[in-house]
Amino acid sequence: MQIIQHETFGELIRHCREEKNLPLRKVAAVLDVDTSTLSKMEKNLRHPNREHIEKLAELFGLNTEELRLAFLSDRVAYQLAQEPISEQVLRVAEEKIKYIRSKNIVQGVLEF
């Protein structure tokens, strides 16, 4: 399954769960969370951790990196959605990421 770029992370998880006819409780059990937490993830009110993303990718047969991309891009999009200069912010942020990475590599440390 290819991840749809315009779908939020929560919508994607709900779509995958419903496509496999899995109730909230079964997916929540795999994640070791309660059903209300998973429901909030599907509504984009709670954020999964890295382990949750890995388990969801495995459960739904998705690429872990693509699922992380869907989650992280949501975080950025929600943060910038109401900002009138969001496209400019993204361009500047991309350049800053390159700068930070090059600076950290030169120093021999890549910190996140």
N, C-alpha and C positions, 0 to 999 in steps of 0.2 A: 504494500500500500504506500502510495506517495502522499506525503504530508501536504495538505492544502495550505498555501501561504496566507489566505485571507480568513482562515478559521482560527479561532483562539485556541490556546492549549486546552482549556477546559472543554470546549466544544469538541475538539479532536478526541479527547479521552472518552467523553460521553458517547460520541459517535462510534468509536471502536468497541466500547463496552456493549452498546445496544446491538451493533452488528454481530457480535458473538453471542448475543442473548444471555449475557451475564448480569445477574442482579448486583446492585451496589454492595451487598454484604460479602459476596464472593471475591470481588476485586479488592474490597477493603481488607479482607482477610489476607490476601496475597501481600498487600502493602503493610500489614500489621498496624492498621489505623481503624478507627470506628467509621461507621457509614456516614455520619454527619461530616466528618473531616473530608472523606472522598467526595461527598456531595458538594462541599464548599470548593474543593479543587475544580470540580466540573463547572461550577459557577464563577470561577476565577476569583474567589474570595479567600482562598488559602493557596499557598505555594508548596509544591512538592520539593523534597530534597533530592540530592543526586541519586540516592539509593532508590527512592520511589520512581524516578524517571527510568532507571535501569530495569527495575522490575516491571514497570508498565510496558516498556519496549519489548521485553522478553515475552510477556503475557500476550501482547497484541501482534507480535511478529513485526515490530517496527525497528528501524535503525536507531540505535541509542543516540548517536550524534545528531540525527535529524530531529529526534524528539527533544533533545536539549536545545537545539536551535529554535524550535517552536516555542519552548518555554521562555528562553532568554529573550527572544525577539518580542514576545508578549510583554515582558517586564519593561523593556525599552519603549515599546509602543504606548503602553498605558501611561508611562511617565511623561511622554512627550505629546500625547494626543491633543491636549488643549493648548499647547505652545504654538503660537503663530509662526515661529521661526524653526520649527522642528527639523525640516530638511537641512537647513544650514547647521544646526546643532549636530546632526548625524555626520555631515561632511567633516566638520571640525573634529568631532570625536574620533572619526576614522584616522585622521592624521595624528591625533594625540596618541592613539593606540600604537601606531607605527613608531612614533617617537619613544614612547615608554618602553616598548619591546626592544628597540635598538639600544636604548640606554641600559636596560637591564642585562641584555646579552653582552654588551661591552664590559659591564662590571662582573659578568660571570654568574649572575643570579637572575632568574626569571620568577618574579613574585606575582602571586594573584591574591 
